[in-house]
Amino acid sequence: MPQSMEYREFGRTGVRVSPIGMGTYYDIGWIAASALGIKINLKEKISAIRKGIEAGINLIDTAEFYRSESVVSMAIRDYDREKLFVATKVFPTHLRPEKLIRACDRSLRLLGTDYIDLYQVHFPNFRVPVSETMQAMERLADDGKIRHIGISNFSLPKMIEAEQSLKKHSLASTQMHYNLNHRSVEKDILPHCRENGIALMAYYPLGHGKLAELPHGQAEAAAAIASKYGLRTDAQVALNYLLSSDRCVFPIPRASNPQHVAENSLLGGNLFDREDMDTLTSLFA
Ligand SMILES: NC(=O)c1ccc[n+]([C@@H]2O[C@H](COP(=O)([O-])OP(=O)(O)OC[C@H]3O[C@@H](n4cnc5c(N)ncnc54)[C@H](OP(=O)(O)O)[C@@H]3O)[C@@H](O)[C@H]2O)c1
């Protein structure tokens, strides 16, 4: 892997991953077409992930819901599996123990791998006790099918319930909506993650693309900050804001265009200072 990338420990897992990850939620059109066996722009998607790996990104996020586990499988097959950190998610209708174990086996098959680095509960299911799911997660970890346990879209009280339900393993991460326009996690989840050594994967880090092209006013201010740090684009400013907010934050922009991935892989080494962070938050208040 390129030495220029500054890897960070993912939570308290002892595993170092790239500060920027790659997301593989394409869109509902992809999911619907995939269900019919049609894979839209498959080659480009695979090449985007491969481009990221070549550039040193080793954190890859998928989910059974996205129907992109097989894309990840095709993209990673020629690389050293131990150097990659593959995260997937179980759908909320599969949180009872037997269903969870079946879903995990399916994801392992689709990913073409013997283990999942991070297995995340995609959303809580209020009909299934968190403790029941977490115990089954621990069984998967004990069986070597998964290495770490994560959650996504859990409120802070639900997150604490998940942490307290784990007896032998610790919660490695949560995954939440977090970007310059959507900073509610900074009030509670981010401080909790910081204090407890839990990684926070930021999804929609580019506001689903909106933050990659800022409107007049915000664009000029972002450009002034960008030039101080050797950055070129609005997207890089938006992602670097998240990377600078705390070392526990790992943004996972979607990777379907190889050029975007190459650009995103350059981030992580030159964090914004307090003053520039404040300027950015005042622009997006
Ligand atoms: N846990 C959850 O509930 C949840 C929910 C939603 C998403 N996610 C995860 O988070 C990931 C990211 O979310 P998202 O894909 O919806 O939104 P996003 O990453 O905020 O935005 C994606 C858009 O930004 C573009 N982009 C990426 N890098 C860029 C760059 N350097 N310059 C300009 N544009 C750039 C992408 O274009 P290209 O694709 O053409 O590169 C795409 O149009 C998903 O892929 C998924 O893994 C998780």
The ligand as an SDF file (V2000), in Angstrom:
LIG
                    3D

 48 52  0  0  0  0  0  0  0  0999 V2000
  -25.7740    3.1960    6.9380 N   0  0  0  0  0  0  0  0  0  0  0  0
  -26.6830    3.7410    6.1600 C   0  0  0  0  0  0  0  0  0  0  0  0
  -27.8880    3.7560    6.4590 O   0  0  0  0  0  0  0  0  0  0  0  0
  -26.2360    4.3730    4.8850 C   0  0  0  0  0  0  0  0  0  0  0  0
  -27.1270    5.1760    4.1680 C   0  0  0  0  0  0  0  0  0  0  0  0
  -26.6670    5.7290    2.9840 C   0  0  0  0  0  0  0  0  0  0  0  0
  -25.3740    5.5090    2.5410 C   0  0  0  0  0  0  0  0  0  0  0  0
  -24.5250    4.6970    3.2580 N   0  0  0  0  0  0  0  0  0  0  0  0
  -23.1240    4.4370    2.8180 C   0  0  0  0  0  0  0  0  0  0  0  0
  -22.4950    5.6880    2.6080 O   0  0  0  0  0  0  0  0  0  0  0  0
  -21.9610    5.7430    1.2860 C   0  0  0  0  0  0  0  0  0  0  0  0
  -21.9560    7.1560    0.7820 C   0  0  0  0  0  0  0  0  0  0  0  0
  -23.2680    7.6670    0.6650 O   0  0  0  0  0  0  0  0  0  0  0  0
  -23.8590    8.1500   -0.7420 P   0  0  0  0  0  0  0  0  0  0  0  0
  -23.1740    7.4050   -1.8130 O   0  0  0  0  0  0  0  0  0  0  0  0
  -25.2960    7.9640   -0.7400 O   0  0  0  0  0  0  0  0  0  0  0  0
  -23.5710    9.7000   -0.7700 O   0  0  0  0  0  0  0  0  0  0  0  0
  -22.2310   10.5940   -0.8630 P   0  0  0  0  0  0  0  0  0  0  0  0
  -21.0090    9.7800   -0.7770 O   0  0  0  0  0  0  0  0  0  0  0  0
  -22.4550   11.7050    0.0880 O   0  0  0  0  0  0  0  0  0  0  0  0
  -22.3660   11.1940   -2.3140 O   0  0  0  0  0  0  0  0  0  0  0  0
  -22.2130   10.3990   -3.4280 C   0  0  0  0  0  0  0  0  0  0  0  0
  -22.0960   11.2920   -4.6430 C   0  0  0  0  0  0  0  0  0  0  0  0
  -20.9010   12.0670   -4.5410 O   0  0  0  0  0  0  0  0  0  0  0  0
  -20.1340   11.8700   -5.7230 C   0  0  0  0  0  0  0  0  0  0  0  0
  -18.6910   11.9670   -5.3810 N   0  0  0  0  0  0  0  0  0  0  0  0
  -17.9050   11.1360   -4.6720 C   0  0  0  0  0  0  0  0  0  0  0  0
  -16.6340   11.6180   -4.5970 N   0  0  0  0  0  0  0  0  0  0  0  0
  -16.6380   12.7830   -5.2860 C   0  0  0  0  0  0  0  0  0  0  0  0
  -15.6490   13.7350   -5.6060 C   0  0  0  0  0  0  0  0  0  0  0  0
  -14.3960   13.6140   -5.1920 N   0  0  0  0  0  0  0  0  0  0  0  0
  -16.0070   14.8400   -6.3450 N   0  0  0  0  0  0  0  0  0  0  0  0
  -17.2720   14.9860   -6.7820 C   0  0  0  0  0  0  0  0  0  0  0  0
  -18.2590   14.1200   -6.5140 N   0  0  0  0  0  0  0  0  0  0  0  0
  -17.9520   13.0270   -5.7880 C   0  0  0  0  0  0  0  0  0  0  0  0
  -20.5070   10.5100   -6.2170 C   0  0  0  0  0  0  0  0  0  0  0  0
  -20.2910   10.4340   -7.5990 O   0  0  0  0  0  0  0  0  0  0  0  0
  -19.7050    9.0980   -8.2500 P   0  0  0  0  0  0  0  0  0  0  0  0
  -20.4810    7.9650   -7.6810 O   0  0  0  0  0  0  0  0  0  0  0  0
  -19.9210    9.3460   -9.6810 O   0  0  0  0  0  0  0  0  0  0  0  0
  -18.2610    9.0320   -7.8620 O   0  0  0  0  0  0  0  0  0  0  0  0
  -22.0070   10.4830   -5.9090 C   0  0  0  0  0  0  0  0  0  0  0  0
  -22.7470   11.1570   -6.9000 O   0  0  0  0  0  0  0  0  0  0  0  0
  -22.8390    4.7770    0.5040 C   0  0  0  0  0  0  0  0  0  0  0  0
  -22.2400    4.3820   -0.7150 O   0  0  0  0  0  0  0  0  0  0  0  0
  -23.0190    3.6720    1.5070 C   0  0  0  0  0  0  0  0  0  0  0  0
  -21.8920    2.7990    1.5160 O   0  0  0  0  0  0  0  0  0  0  0  0
  -24.9430    4.1550    4.4300 C   0  0  0  0  0  0  0  0  0  0  0  0
  1  2  1  0
  2  3  2  0
  2  4  1  0
  4  5  1  0
  4 48  2  0
  5  6  2  0
  6  7  1  0
  7  8  2  0
  8  9  1  0
  8 48  1  0
  9 10  1  0
  9 46  1  0
 10 11  1  0
 11 12  1  0
 11 44  1  0
 12 13  1  0
 13 14  1  0
 14 15  2  0
 14 16  1  0
 14 17  1  0
 17 18  1  0
 18 19  2  0
 18 20  1  0
 18 21  1  0
 21 22  1  0
 22 23  1  0
 23 24  1  0
 23 42  1  0
 24 25  1  0
 25 26  1  0
 25 36  1  0
 26 27  1  0
 26 35  1  0
 27 28  2  0
 28 29  1  0
 29 30  1  0
 29 35  2  0
 30 31  1  0
 30 32  2  0
 32 33  1  0
 33 34  2  0
 34 35  1  0
 36 37  1  0
 36 42  1  0
 37 38  1  0
 38 39  2  0
 38 40  1  0
 38 41  1  0
 42 43  1  0
 44 45  1  0
 44 46  1  0
 46 47  1  0
M  CHG  2   8   1  16  -1
M  END
$$$$
